[in-house]
Amino acid sequence: MTGPSPRIAAIVAALPLTPQARVLEIGCGPGAAARAVARRLETGHILATDRSAKAIDAARALSVAELASGRMSLRQVPAESFVLAPGEAPFDIVFAIRVGALDGRHPAAGRQVMQRVAAALAPGGRLFVDGGSPLRELPLPTL
């Protein structure tokens, strides 16, 4: 299997991952970044989400080993509707690559997504988006 693109690899390398981190990716597409994160986790977990059923199907097909390892799972959900499932632990890190609601292209949706992200993060949790060198951290709203 080939690895992620150099851009995705740089973004994943820039995330402050720990082996036990709980990570949420918003807008995972076919899952390249999520797979790269899963490979860096030991007891941690990444939940990769996307609003598109086609994207989730592609991620599922390409991520068989990571899903089987228990370090990665997938959920089809729009970012502005995301909530923790009953009993689901909050996340340490949330990241998004080329997601319009978080890169300024869709400000109204962005405010909604920021509230959802803030509610899903553990204390001290952090949100990263592309557009920095290679990432930038977004300040979270207070709930």
N, C-alpha and C positions, 0 to 999 in steps of 0.2 A: 504494500500500500504506500502511496506517496504521501508526504507530509503536507502541511498547509503551505500556502503561498508565503513568500518572504514577508509581505505586509501583515498577514494574519499571525505568522510566527513572531514578528516583532511586537505586535499588540499583546499576545499571550505572554511573551517574555517580560513585558512591562507591568503586567498585573502583579500585585503584591500577594502572590499565592503562597499558602503554606500547605503541607501535605494533608492537613485535616480540614482545610477550608470548605465552607459551603458556598457555592457560587451559583449565581443566576445569570444566564445570558438571555437578553431580550432581543428577539429578531435573529434567531440562529441560522436561518436559511438552511443549506444542506449540512450544517453542523461541523464545518472544518475547525472553527475556533473551539467549539465545545469538546471535540475529540482531543485536540491538543491540550486543553486544560485537564481533561480526564486522565490523560497519560501522566500528568504531573502530580496527581493526587494519590494518596495512599488510603487514608480512612475518610477523606473528604468526598464531596459529591458535587456534581454540576447538574443543574436542571436547565435544559435548553428549551426556550419557548419561541414560538413563532405564530403569527395569526394565520398563516397559510397552511392548509392541509397538505398541499403539494410539497412545501418545504419540509414539513415534519415527516412525510413519507420518505422523502429523499434522505433526510438525516437518519431515519430509522434503518434504511437500506445500507447506508454507508458506515453505520456506527455499531455494527453487530457486536464486535469484541468489547467496546466500551460499555454498551448497554448490559451485556452479559456479566461484566465485571462488577456491576452494581455501583460504579462510580459515576454513571451518567444516566439521566432519564430525560424524557421528552414530554412536552405538553403543548397542545395546540390551544393558544389563548391570545387574544389581542392584549398588548401591554397595558392599555388603559382599563382592562377588566381583570388584570392579574390580582389574585389574592392567595395567601397561603392556604393550602388544603388543610382540613382538620388534622391536627396533630403534627403538621409539618413544621420543622424547626426553621427559624429565620435564617437569612443569608448573611455571610460576612462580606461578600463582594458581589456587586451587580455590574455587568458591563453590557454595552451595546455598540455595534459597529454598523454605521450607515442606517440608523433608525431616525426617520424624520421627526418623530415626536421628541427626540432628545438632542437633535443637532440644530434646533432652531427653525427648521422648515415648517413645523406645525405647532405653533406656540400654545394654542388652546389644549390640544391633545397632550402636549408636553407637560403642562401643569397637572393634568390628570395622572399621567404616568409617574411624575415625580412623587405625587401623594401615594400612589400604589407602591412604588419602590421604597419610599421611606417607611411605610407600614410593614414591608416584608424584610427589612434589614434588622440584624441583631444590633444591640448597642455598639457603637463604634464602627458599624458597617460603612462601606464606601461604594460610591457609584462612579464608574469610569465610562467615557465615550471616546470614540476615535476623534481625530482632529487636532491632537497635540503632537508630541514628538516621541512615540506615536499616539499616546493617550493624553486625555486631560480629565481631571477629576471635577465632577459637578458638586456644588454645595447642595445639601439636602434641605427640604423645607422642614420646619419643626411642626410636629403633628399636634 
